[in-house]
C-alpha cells in the first residue's frame, strides 16, 4: 500500500470514527424510539388547520411539560444603583419573583429617544462560563481581561448595549445557575461534599479568588455539578427549562410595566442557550412580538448520534418530543416575527439538523399564511453572534417592532 492509499485509509477511518454513534449498540434501539414519536402537536400535522386552535392546545401542553408555575410575589423591583452611559443609563435591579428567590437584572434605558420605546429581553449564552451572566452581553469598566476576551470572541460587540444605542429598552437578567445566581461552590466544605467533587473543591480552596485561574476552576466545578443539579430539579417534579422560562416570563411582566416601554412592542433575543430560551419564551408568551434565535435551532433526532455530548442539562423538557420538536415549539410564536440565525460551523449541531429545522419552520409559517414573518439565515461562522449577525437581527426588530 503506497503513502496516498495509507492516507486515504486513515482519513476514512477517522471519518467513520466521527460518525460512529456515541452509544454504540444502544443507538439503533434509541433511534427507533425517536422515530416512533408521532409529534401530533406539530402544526404540520394534517388535523391542525386553524392556527389559534393549534396554539391553544400546543401552548397548554408545553406549559404542562415545563412543570414549574410557583405562586409569584406581587410584581416589584428594587433599584440598587444607576449608571449613566453615552446614550443610555443602566439601572441595576432586583425583580421580585417568589418567596424563595428574586431575579437580579439590568435594564438599559435610552436617554436620546423620547416617548414609549420597544422593549427587548436580551438573554445571555451558556458557554461554560457560569461566573458570568449579564456580563456576557453588557460591559462594565471593571471587566477583567478574560471576560473582555471572551466577549470579543463570541459577540464582537455587546448586543445589549448595541440595542440600547438603537433606541430599545433592554432588560438582561442573570439566568438560574449563572452570575449572581450560580452555585456558590467556593462556599462548600470539601469534607461534606459528595466524594466525586472533593478533590476539585480542595483545589479551588487553594486558588486566589477573583483571578482567571479561580474563575476557570469555579466554571469547571459548576459544570460538573450540572448533572446533580438536573437530577435534583427533576426529582422535585420541575424541569430546568421550566425554571428558566418562568423567570424569562417574569422579566416580560416587569418590562411591560416600565413607563418608557410600549407593552405592545416586546421582542427577545439570545445566543446559544439564550437562543433556546428565546425560542421557549416566544413559544410560551404571546406578548413577544418579534424574536431572534441565534445558535440553537435543530431537530432533535439529528442530535442523537453524536451531538448530545456537547449540550448542557439545561435544555431538556422530558416528554416534549412525543408532542412536538423544537421547531414545532418555536412556531407557536406565529404570527410573531421569528428570525433564526444558524452558524454553519457550529459544532453543537449537525448542519442537516439545522437545515431541517429551518425548513420545518418555513413550512409552519407558510401553512399559517405568513411566510414573510419567518427568516432562516445561515452564516459561515462557528458558534457565535458576530456583528454581521447582530446587524441582521437589529434590522429584523426594526422591521417588526
N, C-alpha and C positions, 0 to 999 in steps of 0.2 A: 504494500500500500504506500503510495507516494505522499508527500507532505500535503498537497492540496486535498487528497482524499481523507487524510487524517484530520485536517482542519474541518472539512465538511462533516465528518462523523462526529467530531467533538461539538460542533455547532448544533447538529441535530439532537444530540444527547442533551445539551444544555437547554435547547428549546423545549424538548419533551419534559425535562425536569420542571421548567417554569409552568407548564400547563398541567402537570400531574396534580390530581386532587389532593388537597391538604389532608383529608381524612381517609385517603386510600380506599380500602374496600367498603367503607361506610358510604362513600359518595353516591354510588348508583341508587342505594336504598333511600337516602335523604333527598336526592334529586327527584326520585319518583314521588315522594310525599309532596314536594313542592309543586310538581306538575299536576298533581291531583286536585289542587285547590281551585275552586271554581270562581272565586272572586266575584260573586254575584252582585256586590255593591259597586262594581265599576260602572261608570256612566255608559261605557261602551257595550254593556250587556243589553241585548235587544229589548228586554222588558222595560227598560227605562227610556221613556220618550219625553217626559216633562222634566226640565232641569230643576225646578223648585221642589217637586215631589221627591226627586232623587236626592237632592241636597238635604232635605229634611230627614230622610231615612239614613243617609250615609253619615251626616254630621252627628245624629243621635248615637249611632253605633260607635263612631270614633270617640265621642266623649265618654261612652261607657268603657271602652277599651283603655282609655288613659287612666281610669280608676283613681283619680285624685280630684276631689272637689270639697275642700275644707270650708268651714264657716269662716268668712272673712270678717276682719275688723272693719269698722267704719273707715271709709277712704280718707286718708290724711297724709300729709308729707311734712317732714321737718327739714327746714333748710339749715344745713350745717355750716356752709360757707359759700361765698360768692367770689368769683374771679373774673376780672374784665380782660377780654382779649380784643384784638383788632377785628371789629365787625360783629362780635358776639360776646355774650357773657356765659359763664358756666356756673350753674348752681349745683352744689353737692347736696344731695337729698337722702333722706331715709323715708321710704314709702311704706305705709302700714300694710300689713298682709294678714297674718293670723296671730293668734296668741303665742305661737311658738317661733315665729320669725318675722323679720321685716326685710325690705329689699333696698340695698344700697344702690344709689343711682346718681347719674349726672345728666342734667338737662342743659342743652345748648340753645340759647335764645338769641336770634339775630337782633342786632341793635341798629341796623341800617335799613330795615324794612318796616313799614307801618301796616297796621291792620292785622286781621287774623291770617295766619300763615298755615300752609300744610304742615302736618306733623309726621315724623318718621321714627319708628322703633328701629334702632341700629343694634345688631346683635354680634357680639364678638365670636371669634373662632375658638377651637379647642387647641390644636397644635401641640398637645402635650405640655403646655405651659399653664399650670394651674395657679401659679403665684400671681398671674396677671389675669384680669377680667376686662373691664372697660379700658384699661391701659393699652390694650392691643390696637384700639381704633381711635384713641384720644390721647394726645400728647400732654406732657407736663414738663415744666422746666427742670424738675428733679429726676427725670427719667435716666436710669443707668444706661451705660453703653450697650449692654447685651439686649436690653429692650429696644433701644433705637435700631440696632442692627436687625433684630427680628422683624420689627415693623416695616423697615425698609425692604427687606427681602420678600415679605408676604404681601404687603399692601402698597408699598411705594409712598403713597400719601395716606394720612389718617382719614378714613372715609367719614367719620362723624363730623370732623371739622370741615371737610370739603362740602358736606351737605349744608352745614350751618352757614358757611360763606355764601351759599347759593340761596339763602332765604328760608330754609326749612328749620322748624323747631325740632331738635333731635334729642331723643331720650335713649340713654345707654344704661343698662343695669349690669351688675355682676351676676352671672348665672350661677345657680346652685352648683357648688364644688369648685368655684373659681374666685380669684381675687379675695375680697373681704369675706367671701362665703366658702372658701376652700377648707378642706380638712386640716386642722392645725396639728400636723404630725410632729412638729417640734415640741409640742407640749405633752406628748405621750411619754410614759415611763417604759423604757425597753423591757424591764423585768415583768411588766404587767401586760405587755402586748402579745398578740399571737406569735408563736415561735418563728414563723416564716419571716416576720418583719424585724426581729430583734437585732440582727446584725446591722441592717440598714439604719435603724434608729440610733444605734450606738455610734455608727459612722457620722450621722447627722449631728449628734451632740458634740462632736469634736471639731466641727467646721464653724468658722466665724460667721455670724449671722449677717444677712443682707449683702452677701458677696455673690458673685456669679457661681462659685462652687456650691454655696449654700442653696441658691435657687435651683441649681441643677439637681442637687440631692433631694430637695423638697419635691420637685416635679417628679422625680423617679419614684419616690415613695407614694405620692398621691396616685400615680399611675398604677402601682402595684396594689394599692388599696381599692382601686375601682371595682375589681371583681367582687370583693367582700361587700362593698357599698351597694352594688347592684343586687347581690343576693339578699341583702338585708332589706332593701327597698321592696323587692318583690315579695319577701316574706311578710311584709306589713300589709300586703294587698294592694299596694300602689305600684306605679311604674315610674322610672326615671324621666321619660318624656312627659309624663303627667305632671310631675313637679315643675319641670322647666316651662311647660305650656301654661300652667296656671299663673306662674309669675309673669310670663310674657303677656297674658291677657290682663293681668292686674296692671301692667305697665300701660296698656291701652286705656284702661279705666282712668288712670291718672292723667295721661297725656291729653285726653279729650276734655278734661276739666280746666286745663290751663287757659287763661284769658287770651293768650297770644295765638291759640290754635283754633283752626277751623275743624270741628269734630267730624265733618263730612269728607275731609281730605286727609286720610291717615294711610301711610304706607309702612312697609317693613323691608329690611334688607339684611343680609348676612352671608358670610363666607363659611364653608365647611360645616361644622355643627351649627354655626349661625345660619347657614343656608337651610339646613334641615329644620331648625327651629322656626325659620321664616315660613317654610312650607307648612309646618304644622299650625303655626299661628294664623296664617291666611286661610287654612282649611277650617279652623275652629271658630274664627271670629269674623263675622260679616262686616264689622266696622273697618276692616282693612280693605282699601280700595285699589291699591297697587302694591305689587311685591316683586322683589328681585332675589331669586335663589341662586347663589353662586357656589359652585364646587360641591354640591350634594344633591344630585338627582340621578337616579338609576332605577332599573327594575331589579327587584331583589333576587330573582332566580339567577341572574348573571353573576351575583356575588358568591354563590355557594362554592364554586370550585376552588378558588384560592385568593379571594379578596376579603373575606370576613376577617381574616387575620389582621387586617390593617385598621380595624374600626373599634371605636370606643363602645363601652357597655351602655352609653347614654342614649343610643339611638333606637332601641328596640321596643316595640309595643307588642307584647305577646298576644297572639291571636289575630293580629291585624291582617296577615296575608291570606287568611281564609275569606276575608271580605273584600279587601282592596290592596292593590300595590301602591307604592309611593306616588307615582304619577296620578293614580286614581284619587288619592287624597288631595294632592295639590290642585286637581281640577275642581275641588269644592270651592275654590276661590272664585270661580266664574260666577257672575260676569266681571269680577275684579280683573284688572290687567296684570298678567303674570309674565315676567321675563325669567328665563332660565339660562344661566351662563355656565358652559361646560369647558373644562380645561383638558385639551386633547392629551396632554402628557401627565395627566393626573394618575398617580399610582394607586389611588384608593378605589378606582373603578375600572372595569374593562371598557374600552371605547364602545363596544357593541351594546353594553347595558346603558351607557349614557345616550347613545343614539336612539335606542328603542324607547327610552323614557320620553325623550323629546317628541318622537313620532307619536307616541300614545297621547301625550298632552295636546299635540296639534289636532289629533282626531277628536279628542274630547271637546275642545273648544270649537272645532268645526261642526260637530254634531249639535252643539248648542247654538250654532249660527253666529258665532262671534270669534272667528279665527283671527281677526285683526287684533284681538286683545291678548294674544299669546305670541311670545317671541322666544325661540330657542337658538342661541348663538354658541358657536364653538371657537375657541381661541387656542393658538398653538403655544401654550404655556403650561408649566407644571401647576400644581395645586396652589392657587393664589388669587388675589383680587387686585390686579395691576391697574395703574392709572387709565389705560385704554379701556379696560372693562368698567371701571368706575364711571368714565365719561359716558359710556353707553347706558349704564344704569341710571345716571342722573338725567339723561335725555328721556329715558322711559318715564321717570317720575314727572318730568316737566310736561310730558305729553298727557299723562293720565291723571295727575293730581292738580 
